[in-house]
Each structure stands twice: as structure tokens, then as C-alpha cells.
Amino acid sequence: MIDQEIASRFIARHAGSQQWHDRALHVLAGGIGHDVRQAAPFPLYIDHAQGAHKWDVDGNRYIDYNLGNGALLLGHAHPAVIRAIEEQAPRGTHFGNDHPLQVRWAELIVQLVPSAERVRFVNSGTEANMLAARLARAFTGRGKLLRFEGHFHGWHDDLIRGFLVPFDIPGSVGVPDRVFHDALLVACNDLEVLDRALAENGDVAAVILEPSGASWGTVPLAPGFLEGVREITRRRGVVLIFDEVITGFRWAPGGAQQRYGVLPDLTTMAKVVAGGLPGAAVAGRADIMDQVAFTGDSAHDRRHRVLHYGTFNATPLTSAAAIATLEIIARGEATAQADAIAAALRQGMDEILERRGIAGYAYGEASAWHIYLEKAPGSGVRDRAALRTTDPVVLKGMPGDLVMAVQAELRQRGIEVMSGLGGLTSAAHTEADVAETLAAFDAAMAELAGRCVATL
């Protein structure tokens, strides 16, 4: 929870959102539609959005660094995307058949993503990681998955454990204990730990990770870690899966694998890949992906083929929006603009924290920005440089009341973050948005310094 003063000011400005939330409590399980929308004293209810901005039901405008949970690299309601949807909708929203747009969408992914030889469409990042795990298990004949502390790969049973602090407890009730036998969780940024875990567990089918570092770079990877993971998995005969649900087309037009020059065996994509509509994909090596192909021998297929269904895979509407989006991203300017805006935000926020003597720092790369802050009264550290860390327990373990207080103060000043204390930028953000954001951040830090946020 947040203190009464912050809550009272927020409630006074957001009466409409509170009314909708009160109604939701009677009909929506948990009162919200997605766990990350949980906010104190209540979540925002949005009415419309355009470009880098969105407006709530009370008429308050926000500079949006949530962007559909990272899906909108071009910003809200991009004209080319809207035009593609409008042109397709009268022709049909869902055929239940293959169609030309599906092929064109897949061709763009193969063109852009360095490791993509074949593509299979699904409907969410969670589904993409489920299919990638199944493909890896079938290909290797092994049963276990290895993942890293803090990395998020959706809410499926196989992958839910270990992304929240503390990492060693189940990620959710309702997950059978037997699932944990087949899911190894190891510390990140330690290649010796990884190599030893694979040596001691010869039945690991795949290693899966976020190539940005945990939670879209909240916990950065150590230099050389990706290259080391690639070498170890190749040597051990283990499938390497890059979860590029957020980094795909955002870290570079070809994703993090293009930015870093490290190629996985399989890549999972969602968010940007579908142009802001529901959709996702798995792509990778032809010999792994083609396990979904029919051989013509039904008895053989039932024993050896990877089964995959999905009523809404690559619907015409999603395909149209995705093609329009990826054709723009392929030119490179959108990613470069988003990167430049994020860099300006990181620099400006860090300068504000230094000037105000606040125990925290700004960091990130590509089109992501993150803030680490210590809760008042703080740890007693007197040097901002000494605060910098890649410890996932520290970076993902900021107290919830601190995070919610900062989020509320930023929303009160028209700034919407994605999750935690971080956000993503788009090609629609401008230098004026940067200036307004930094002014709001400065005012929020002035309000919270010494009261909620620790000072040096």
C-alpha cells in the first residue's frame, strides 16, 4: 500500500477510474485483467490513445511508457497499422483457413530475424514458450528445461517458477509439485554454474533466457554471458531458446540476436511481432521447427510428430497489422528513434537522481529504461556508484510500497510506466515528451526524497 497523502491526491484526480474499478470488483476475478495492472490505490482506466500518449476516463493525459505492455514500437494507432486493419476487416476477421497474409507475415520474420528458418504462429508469448519447449523436448528426447533466476517466460506451469523474489518458492499455487522436477533454476551471469548444471543433468532439453537480461533488462547480463551460454549449449547438445517476446524487433529490427550477434536455435516472439494485436510466433532452425510437419504416415505422426493447434493462430486482422508494422520496422528508423529517446531519458533521470542526492540510478539499453531506488531510510551507502549491481534479488526486490508510491506520483503527473520502475519508448515519442517526463520525474523525486525514497 501507499501512504494516505499520496492516495488521497490520486483519488481526487481519478474518480472515474475508481468508479470503474469498483464495478470491476463485482465481476472481474481479482478486480483486474492482468496481474501487472495491479496498482495502488487502484488501476487506471484508459479511454483512448494516440501516438505516445493515452487518456484515461477522467480526461487525464499520460505520456505512455507502457505501450501495450511493450507491443507498440510504432506508438498507439499508427496510421499504417490502422489502415491495414480497416482494409482487412470487411474482407473477414477470421477464416479458420490459411491465407496469403499469414505467409507474407512469416516471410518478413524470416527476412528480419537472423536465426529464423521456419515460423509457426501462436497467440501469446506464453503459448510461444510452451511450443518452443515442446519442440526442444521432442528434438532432443530429453525432458527438463533450464532457466535463470529472475527471467520471465509467461505463466505456463513449466516456466512460472523463479521470476519473482524470492526465487526458490513456487511462482503460483495450483502448479503440481512434479512440474518442478523438470524445471531447473540456476543463478544468472555465472557460466560455471550453467556448465556444471548441464553436466550433472544430462536430460536437459533446452536452456531458455531473455537475451536482454531478466525482465527486459531489469537485471542486465554480464559481458560475454550470451556468447558463453551459446558455446556451452552447443557443446552439450542442448537447444538454446531466446525469449524475444519484448526484445524482438525492439533491440534491433532483427531483435537482440542481431544486436549482440549471438544466434539461438529457437526464438519466441510476441508483442511487437503482431503489430499491437493478439499474436505471437516461434521461429528457428528448420530441423527443429519441421517436427510439426506431417509425413503422410498417420501412425508415424502420432508417435513422432509435434502436435500444435490454435483456433486464432495468425488471424487475417493480426496478420495485416503485423505486416504493416514489420515493413516499417525493417527500415530501421523506428528502432533508432525509440533507442535515442530512451537514452535521453536514462541520462536525464540519472542526472536528476545525482543532483537531488537520491540513493538510486537509471540504467538500461535499446528502447528500455529502468530506475533502481532504495527505500528510506536506506542502507547507509554514501556513494551512488556503489549502488550499481546485477544482483537480481536487489534489482527485482525493491519494496512494493516504494514502487507503488513512485508509480502513483508519476501517474499523478501524467507519466505511465510499464512495470516496476521502468518503461519502454516508441518511435512516436519526441524530445518534448522527454522534457515533460524529466520535469515530472524531478517533481516526483522532490516529493518522495527522504520520505519514501532514500537519500545519500
Phi and psi in degrees as a GROMACS rama.xvg file:
@    title "Ramachandran Plot"
@    xaxis  label "Phi"
@    yaxis  label "Psi"
@TYPE xy
-114.779  163.952  ILE-2
-71.5173  162.881  ASP-3
-64.5562  -34.43  GLN-4
-63.438  -46.5316  GLU-5
-63.9766  -44.0968  ILE-6
-62.7137  -42.5131  ALA-7
-63.5881  -42.5935  SER-8
-65.6193  -37.2199  ARG-9
-68.2874  -44.6756  PHE-10
-60.9197  -40.5242  ILE-11
-61.6688  -28.7837  ALA-12
-95.7265  -11.1333  ARG-13
-132.722  46.9819  HIS-14
-62.2923  -38.448  ALA-15
-64.7841  -43.4516  GLY-16
-61.7072  -39.277  SER-17
-63.8435  -39.9214  GLN-18
-63.9633  -43.1135  GLN-19
-66.2564  -38.1829  TRP-20
-64.9779  -39.4771  HIS-21
-61.2809  -39.8241  ASP-22
-66.3762  -40.41  ARG-23
-61.4712  -33.9189  ALA-24
-59.7161  -22.1114  LEU-25
-89.6328  -15.4389  HIS-26
-130.161  -27.5611  VAL-27
-95.1812  126.826  LEU-28
-59.3931  124.151  ALA-29
79.2046  -7.52571  GLY-30
81.563  -2.75343  GLY-31
-140.397  167.335  ILE-32
-98.9515  -6.3974  GLY-33
-163.109  133.818  HIS-34
-56.9919  -32.2161  ASP-35
-72.5224  -11.5368  VAL-36
-83.1273  -6.37658  ARG-37
-57.4289  129.312  GLN-38
-150.26  157.091  ALA-39
-113.357  136.295  ALA-40
-81.0301  -14.7688  PRO-41
-164.296  162.174  PHE-42
-77.6861  160.492  PRO-43
-74.4428  148.736  LEU-44
-114.534  118.906  TYR-45
-96.461  140.235  ILE-46
-98.4949  -44.3173  ASP-47
-160.617  166.784  HIS-48
-149.613  151.59  ALA-49
-155.278  128.904  GLN-50
63.1815  -123.427  GLY-51
-95.5139  7.12346  ALA-52
-124.104  156.123  HIS-53
-144.331  159.11  LYS-54
-126.264  135.751  TRP-55
-88.7096  178.103  ASP-56
-67.8036  -13.4532  VAL-57
-92.6327  -0.317217  ASP-58
88.274  3.89457  GLY-59
-75.2553  135.275  ASN-60
-97.7481  143.719  ARG-61
-128.299  139.581  TYR-62
-78.4922  121.606  ILE-63
-98.9645  116.146  ASP-64
-111.214  15.3123  TYR-65
-92.6908  -48.9724  ASN-66
54.5831  53.1645  LEU-67
61.299  42.9596  GLY-68
56.8053  35.5309  ASN-69
95.4845  2.76328  GLY-70
-81.063  -17.4397  ALA-71
-110.403  73.6835  LEU-72
-63.7106  -28.1694  LEU-73
-89.8717  -2.45288  LEU-74
91.0746  175.764  GLY-75
-73.4999  139.595  HIS-76
51.9739  47.2867  ALA-77
-60.6081  134.647  HIS-78
-54.8773  -40.4162  PRO-79
-67.0394  -36.1092  ALA-80
-71.345  -44.8311  VAL-81
-61.6562  -41.5598  ILE-82
-62.1854  -41.4486  ARG-83
-63.3106  -40.4657  ALA-84
-66.95  -43.6066  ILE-85
-63.7449  -35.6895  GLU-86
-72.4844  -33.3632  GLU-87
-82.7522  -36.3076  GLN-88
-53.9112  -45.0108  ALA-89
-66.9777  -17.8218  PRO-90
-85.657  -9.76488  ARG-91
128.285  137.01  GLY-92
-93.7412  -23.478  THR-93
-160.268  117.74  HIS-94
-96.4107  -30.5537  PHE-95
73.7951  15.9335  GLY-96
-134.251  163.028  ASN-97
-67.5069  158.695  ASP-98
-155.603  160.436  HIS-99
-59.0785  -35.0647  PRO-100
-61.6851  -35.1115  LEU-101
-59.5886  -41.9528  GLN-102
-69.0138  -43.0824  VAL-103
-61.9878  -40.0144  ARG-104
-61.4691  -47.8284  TRP-105
-62.091  -39.6087  ALA-106
-62.018  -38.5314  GLU-107
-64.66  -41.3231  LEU-108
-62.0915  -45.7241  ILE-109
-62.4715  -37.4724  VAL-110
-64.7772  -38.2323  GLN-111
-91.7371  -39.9745  LEU-112
-90.9199  117.066  VAL-113
-56.0738  -36.5396  PRO-114
-90.5881  -3.10508  SER-115
-81.9557  112.886  ALA-116
-106.01  -33.6439  GLU-117
-135.907  155.967  ARG-118
-131.901  144.369  VAL-119
-134.766  131.933  ARG-120
-94.504  144.328  PHE-121
-136.381  -161.932  VAL-122
-119.94  -5.84026  ASN-123
-160.614  165.774  SER-124
-62.7493  -37.5827  GLY-125
-60.5373  -46.0223  THR-126
-61.3771  -40.469  GLU-127
-60.6693  -43.5431  ALA-128
-70.4259  -32.1276  ASN-129
-61.4323  -46.5834  MET-130
-67.5458  -40.8901  LEU-131
-60.9151  -41.0673  ALA-132
-63.2887  -41.3031  ALA-133
-64.8453  -42.6126  ARG-134
-61.6795  -42.9824  LEU-135
-65.6817  -41.6089  ALA-136
-64.3716  -42.6991  ARG-137
-65.0719  -40.0233  ALA-138
-68.6013  -39.0631  PHE-139
-93.1699  -20.0963  THR-140
72.8601  18.0972  GLY-141
-114.074  165.106  ARG-142
-111.639  -20.1691  GLY-143
-95.1529  153.381  LYS-144
-116.616  138.846  LEU-145
-113.452  131.435  LEU-146
-137.178  171.84  ARG-147
-111.066  145.787  PHE-148
-55.2364  131.281  GLU-149
92.1078  -20.4949  GLY-150
-77.0108  137.912  HIS-151
-108.078  130.879  PHE-152
-133.854  30.9575  HIS-153
96.014  -175.818  GLY-154
-108.899  16.2015  TRP-155
-67.9741  149.761  HIS-156
-51.7339  -43.8818  ASP-157
-62.9864  -24.0836  ASP-158
-125.582  6.83729  LEU-159
-79.8885  -24.8167  ILE-160
-77.2211  141.112  ARG-161
93.0474  9.07997  GLY-162
-98.8369  -14.9302  PHE-163
-111.05  149.813  LEU-164
-78.139  134.7  VAL-165
-76.3613  144.209  PRO-166
-75.6151  -17.2194  PHE-167
-94.5847  12.353  ASP-168
-114.444  159.408  ILE-169
-56.7665  145.376  PRO-170
-75.263  -17.9173  GLY-171
-161.433  149.572  SER-172
-73.2294  158.725  VAL-173
91.5275  -1.99038  GLY-174
-96.0296  124.163  VAL-175
-60.8828  143.139  PRO-176
-58.5444  -32.4171  ASP-177
-61.907  -25.1965  ARG-178
-61.207  -36.6  VAL-179
-69.5298  -19.619  PHE-180
-65.7806  -30.958  HIS-181
-100.872  9.51418  ASP-182
-127.461  104.181  ALA-183
-85.7372  136.976  LEU-184
-123.265  123.229  LEU-185
-129.591  161.176  VAL-186
-65.4436  144.561  ALA-187
-87.6142  166.438  CYS-188
65.7998  19.943  ASN-189
-132.716  98.5958  ASP-190
-68.0142  -31.5336  LEU-191
-64.8908  -40.6706  GLU-192
-62.2947  -42.9734  VAL-193
-63.0189  -49.2945  LEU-194
-61.4431  -40.9069  ASP-195
-66.2773  -40.9753  ARG-196
-62.611  -40.0756  ALA-197
-71.7011  -34.0561  LEU-198
-66.5565  -35.2369  ALA-199
-86.0646  -12.2541  GLU-200
-130.106  87.315  ASN-201
-73.3935  -2.4466  GLY-202
-104.539  24.1127  ASP-203
-82.2692  122.504  VAL-204
-83.0755  -39.6508  ALA-205
-150.291  150.14  ALA-206
-108.874  127.927  VAL-207
-120.817  139.378  ILE-208
-154.958  162.327  LEU-209
-88.529  117.658  GLU-210
-70.3846  -5.56558  PRO-211
-83.8739  -15.9894  SER-212
99.0641  164.962  GLY-213
-56.1426  137.341  ALA-214
50.9265  63.2362  SER-215
47.7674  44.5401  TRP-216
90.8569  7.43631  GLY-217
-58.3787  -36.752  THR-218
-117.347  99.7683  VAL-219
-64.1315  152.639  PRO-220
-82.4163  147.836  LEU-221
-70.9183  148.468  ALA-222
-55.0569  133.563  PRO-223
84.6431  -5.11638  GLY-224
-67.0184  -45.4259  PHE-225
-59.4589  -45.3953  LEU-226
-60.8502  -39.8431  GLU-227
-66.0665  -41.3351  GLY-228
-62.2294  -40.5818  VAL-229
-63.4219  -42.367  ARG-230
-65.6311  -43.6006  GLU-231
-67.2477  -46.0096  ILE-232
-65.1448  -38.4688  THR-233
-64.208  -43.0597  ARG-234
-66.1137  -33.7356  ARG-235
-90.3319  -1.99873  ARG-236
68.8625  33.5847  GLY-237
-108.267  135.635  VAL-238
-69.4815  132.098  VAL-239
-102.773  121.31  LEU-240
-110.772  122.907  ILE-241
-94.1346  120.507  PHE-242
-84.2554  97.4926  ASP-243
-105.978  34.0019  GLU-244
-57.9983  -38.0855  VAL-245
-100.884  -41.7437  ILE-246
-74.0291  -20.6118  THR-247
-58.4044  123.086  GLY-248
69.8099  -3.55844  PHE-249
-102.826  -44.3836  ARG-250
-72.0186  -22.6366  TRP-251
-172.208  163.102  ALA-252
-54.882  -28.1732  PRO-253
-101.259  14.3641  GLY-254
85.5276  -173.46  GLY-255
-62.5241  -33.026  ALA-256
-64.208  -32.3403  GLN-257
-73.3474  -42.0585  GLN-258
-61.2335  -40.967  ARG-259
-99.5028  -12.1829  TYR-260
71.1526  28.04  GLY-261
-120.646  123.26  VAL-262
-104.534  127.287  LEU-263
-84.0324  176.758  PRO-264
-84.8704  -37.5687  ASP-265
-132.41  148.009  LEU-266
-129.939  132.961  THR-267
-106.658  138.818  THR-268
-137.068  145.904  MET-269
-152.899  -159.269  ALA-270
53.7819  -104.451  LYS-271
-57.1593  -35.0046  VAL-272
-58.4629  -25.4678  VAL-273
-105.072  10.9409  ALA-274
66.2014  22.3843  GLY-275
94.9259  -1.82009  GLY-276
-105.384  167.046  LEU-277
-64.3819  125.711  PRO-278
171.234  155.328  GLY-279
-161.514  175.583  ALA-280
-156.026  154.849  ALA-281
-116.778  134.889  VAL-282
-138.117  156.975  ALA-283
165.258  -158.242  GLY-284
-57.92  138.207  ARG-285
-60.992  -39.1088  ALA-286
-67.7489  -26.6972  ASP-287
-84.0387  -46.3022  ILE-288
-65.4678  -35.0481  MET-289
-73.0033  3.8626  ASP-290
-66.7472  -13.4098  GLN-291
-85.9542  -6.58525  VAL-292
-74.0592  143.825  ALA-293
-80.3195  140.986  PHE-294
-98.9375  -14.9816  THR-295
95.0725  -10.5919  GLY-296
-105.902  100.545  ASP-297
-62.8347  -37.1712  SER-298
-66.1142  -41.7889  ALA-299
-63.6676  -44.1924  HIS-300
-62.2658  -39.4439  ASP-301
-64.4407  -27.4254  ARG-302
-92.0172  -28.3889  ARG-303
-126.012  -15.0989  HIS-304
-86.7296  144.153  ARG-305
-80.2373  120.114  VAL-306
-83.3633  138.545  LEU-307
-151.713  122.121  HIS-308
-114.598  -171.297  TYR-309
150.564  99.8823  GLY-310
-55.8023  -39.7916  THR-311
-105.098  19.5213  PHE-312
-61.2768  124.168  ASN-313
51.5855  54.0474  ALA-314
-61.6686  157.175  THR-315
-57.348  -39.7721  PRO-316
-64.2696  -47.987  LEU-317
-62.7591  -43.1923  THR-318
-60.4383  -41.949  SER-319
-62.4854  -46.6213  ALA-320
-63.6857  -39.8996  ALA-321
-65.125  -44.4098  ALA-322
-61.2843  -46.5511  ILE-323
-59.5111  -39.5625  ALA-324
-69.1373  -50.5658  THR-325
-68.1565  -30.4918  LEU-326
-63.6738  -36.2059  GLU-327
-72.5898  -45.2171  ILE-328
-61.4467  -34.367  ILE-329
-58.1744  -25.0444  ALA-330
-75.0117  -21.1461  ARG-331
95.3169  -23.0862  GLY-332
-66.1167  -36.4522  GLU-333
-64.2144  -45.7162  ALA-334
-63.7203  -41.7601  THR-335
-63.9789  -40.9675  ALA-336
-64.2283  -45.7559  GLN-337
-61.9523  -40.6126  ALA-338
-61.6148  -43.5327  ASP-339
-65.2728  -39.8338  ALA-340
-65.0982  -43.6235  ILE-341
-63.4788  -40.0242  ALA-342
-62.1336  -40.9968  ALA-343
-65.8143  -38.7933  ALA-344
-64.8388  -45.6819  LEU-345
-59.9012  -45.7051  ARG-346
-63.3201  -46.5666  GLN-347
-65.0748  -41.8232  GLY-348
-64.9932  -40.6094  MET-349
-65.0093  -38.3733  ASP-350
-64.6346  -38.2922  GLU-351
-64.2527  -45.1447  ILE-352
-62.27  -39.6786  LEU-353
-67.1416  -45.1427  GLU-354
-63.0109  -36.2149  ARG-355
-88.9206  0.603357  ARG-356
64.0996  36.7325  GLY-357
-92.0681  141.17  ILE-358
-78.6234  86.4664  ALA-359
178.322  176.09  GLY-360
-158.157  159.778  TYR-361
-103.75  146.826  ALA-362
-159.598  178.58  TYR-363
133.477  178.663  GLY-364
-149.739  173.572  GLU-365
54.1561  -132.701  ALA-366
-99.8825  29.0128  SER-367
-115.14  145.104  ALA-368
-133.047  144.009  TRP-369
-135.474  150.109  HIS-370
-124.792  129.603  ILE-371
-107.311  130.097  TYR-372
-132.899  146.011  LEU-373
-96.4727  142.467  GLU-374
-77.61  139.51  LYS-375
-62.4626  140.973  ALA-376
-83.2456  -6.21461  PRO-377
95.6188  176.83  GLY-378
-91.7296  -4.67985  SER-379
89.0876  0.157453  GLY-380
-65.6246  132.609  VAL-381
-108.028  4.70829  ARG-382
-129.103  118.791  ASP-383
-60.5047  -35.9287  ARG-384
-61.9748  -31.3971  ALA-385
-72.4451  -14.1586  ALA-386
-77.1349  -22.8803  LEU-387
-65.7492  135.472  ARG-388
-155.945  162.657  THR-389
-119.607  21.1043  THR-390
-75.7741  115.956  ASP-391
-65.9486  -28.6598  PRO-392
-65.8822  -38.0886  VAL-393
-73.3211  -51.6954  VAL-394
-71.3856  -31.6898  LEU-395
-99.9993  5.23646  LYS-396
-112.819  19.322  GLY-397
-57.9427  138.087  MET-398
-56.7201  139.062  PRO-399
-61.0839  -36.1341  GLY-400
-69.1751  -32.5314  ASP-401
-65.4501  -48.825  LEU-402
-59.6205  -46.3005  VAL-403
-67.027  -34.169  MET-404
-65.3909  -44.2866  ALA-405
-65.9252  -43.2262  VAL-406
-58.9256  -44.5573  GLN-407
-64.1406  -40.6209  ALA-408
-66.4814  -37.4379  GLU-409
-69.3445  -43.7464  LEU-410
-61.4991  -38.2406  ARG-411
-59.5666  -26.3289  GLN-412
-105.839  15.1812  ARG-413
84.9411  27.5608  GLY-414
-124.019  123.723  ILE-415
-109.519  122.979  GLU-416
-93.4374  174.612  VAL-417
-87.8256  -63.6194  MET-418
-158.015  157.667  SER-419
57.0066  -134.187  GLY-420
-119.322  63.6338  LEU-421
-156.378  169.701  GLY-422
-158.615  175.577  GLY-423
-124.862  149.605  LEU-424
-107.171  168.339  THR-425
-132.458  172.423  SER-426
-69.7723  -13.7055  ALA-427
-86.0601  -15.3286  ALA-428
-70.9746  146.941  HIS-429
-123.606  172.539  THR-430
-62.3764  -31.9793  GLU-431
-64.7715  -38.0601  ALA-432
-63.6215  -39.5907  ASP-433
-60.6141  -48.1094  VAL-434
-60.9904  -43.9919  ALA-435
-66.0278  -39.9876  GLU-436
-63.7734  -44.6891  THR-437
-65.6089  -37.3974  LEU-438
-63.5141  -41.4414  ALA-439
-66.8027  -41.2887  ALA-440
-63.9561  -41.5252  PHE-441
-61.2196  -45.153  ASP-442
-65.2529  -39.0224  ALA-443
-64.8581  -41.4651  ALA-444
-67.0455  -36.4879  MET-445
-62.7782  -38.3234  ALA-446
-69.0555  -36.9784  GLU-447
-98.5212  -17.7669  LEU-448
-59.8391  127.637  ALA-449
83.5566  -20.582  GLY-450
-98.8857  -52.0912  ARG-451
-112.432  -33.7878  CYS-452
-105.102  133.542  VAL-453
-72.6751  147.89  ALA-454
-114.551  158.526  THR-455
